[in-house]
């Protein structure tokens, strides 16, 4: 049996104007919603992740403690559980699945928490990587609803350099003849392997490998073992069109792509009045702290809290105990801070 629930959203007009029929949002909820309905937290998923990928940050005694908070983890569209190329019928199946934006995801999540749970205020929206993109979007679109945001190892829009990295991954996958323009009859294994290998060089920092942490911490004897045993299998388990649909969402990410901001990025950031702690990792090759500094400078109630790790982007993935503890402590401090929306 599935370990998640489904919100049936019906036919949804996406930001592109395309109507995607019978949209489904998979989600899990940890804890109990209190009678005032004011103890809710939203924790969206990241690229290639599902609700299980977020489980490391939720538990007794942690900042995200289900004994205190009602923690909703919605699965991003395209991840294979929510509506995705791999589970959507024609005419929107496979490579015909339309672009879904971060804004589309957040508006669906808003419907989920208001229509299913009757929630009108959120203690916190937090997330890693693409989950961070969604946290920023929540803050910009619903400032009167969101009390706090804590995006970690992510940004409020895709940078030009980040877009370029993603384009390289995408091109490697699509170059496999077996991909067949997305109309493959069997998984394009060679293309997904190439995709993963391009991706791998960006996920950790140079220092991580210089210090041989892949060997010392992960117990892998060679770079080939690192790739084939620790990295590629997670991508091989995902449908190729799903990988590309989530990547398209990432490449299109920009919280200012909304009619109320009209592409004005500074204006969109200024609209985030929630108490915010923005946590880049000092060695992240996707989302460097310099980008976060620019964002925080435009946010009226935000602070920068850099994760002092050599794990690069993967500092936000929960695999390194020191980084997980740093993020958990920051979330605990933020949730204890009563000076919200000041």
C-alpha positions, 0 to 999 in steps of 0.5 A: 500500500502507498505510504502517502495520500492523494489530493485530487485537484481536478483540471488545473490551468497552469501558468502557461495557460495549458489545462492539465486534467485530473491533477494529483498531488501526493503528500504525507502529513506528520503529527496532528493539526491542533484545534486552532489549525495554527501549528502547520508547517509545509516542507516541499520536496526537492529535485528527484526526491519524494516525501521519504527524502525529507524524513531525515529532518522530521522526528521526536526531539527535532525542530520539526517534531510531529508532537508539536507541529503538523508537518505536510510534505507535498510531492512536487509535480513531475516526481513520479508520485504527483502528476508526472509524465510517467503517470499522466494519460495521453495527450499529456503523457511522456514528452508531451507533459507541459511545463509546470512552474514553481508557482504552479506547485505552490498554488496547488499546495495552497489548495491542498492545505486550505481545501483539505485541512482548512489551514489559514496560517503556516508556522513555517515553510522550509525546503532543500534545493528545489524545496527552497525555491518553493519556500521562497515562492510561498513567502512571496505569494502568501505573505499574510499566511506564512510566518517564517521561511527557511530555504536551505541550499537553494535560491529564489530563482535559477541563476544563469550559471545554474541554468547552464549546468542543468542544460548540460545534464539534459543534453546528455540524457537526450543524446541517447538514441534510445531516448527517442525524443522521449518516446522510448519503449525501454528506459534510456539507461545510457542517457540517464547514466550520462545525465547522472555523471554530469550531475555528479561533478556539481553535487559535492565540492572540490574540497570534498573530493580533495579530502577523499571524503567519498572514500573516508565517509562513504567507504567507496574505493574509487571514483568509479565506485562512487558513481556506479554505487552511490550516485547513479542508482537513484537516477536510474530508478526515475523515469527519464521524462520525469527527470526532464519535467522536474528539470524544466520546472527548475530551469524556469524558476523565478519567484518574480514570474507572477503578474503581481511582480511582473518580473521584478525580482527585487519587488518579489523578494521585498514581498516576503515579509515572513521571518526568514533564515536563508541557509546556503552552503559555503561550498555549494556549486549550484547556489553559492552564498553570493546569490543568497546575499543578494536575495537577503538584502532585498528581504525585509525580515531575513538573515543569512546563515551560511552552512560551514560545510565542504559537502557542497550542495549535498550539505542540505540532503541530510546525509552528513550528521554535522550539516543536518544538526546545523540545519536542525538547530537553525530551524529550532531557533527560527521556530522559537522566535516569536518576532514574526512579520514584524 
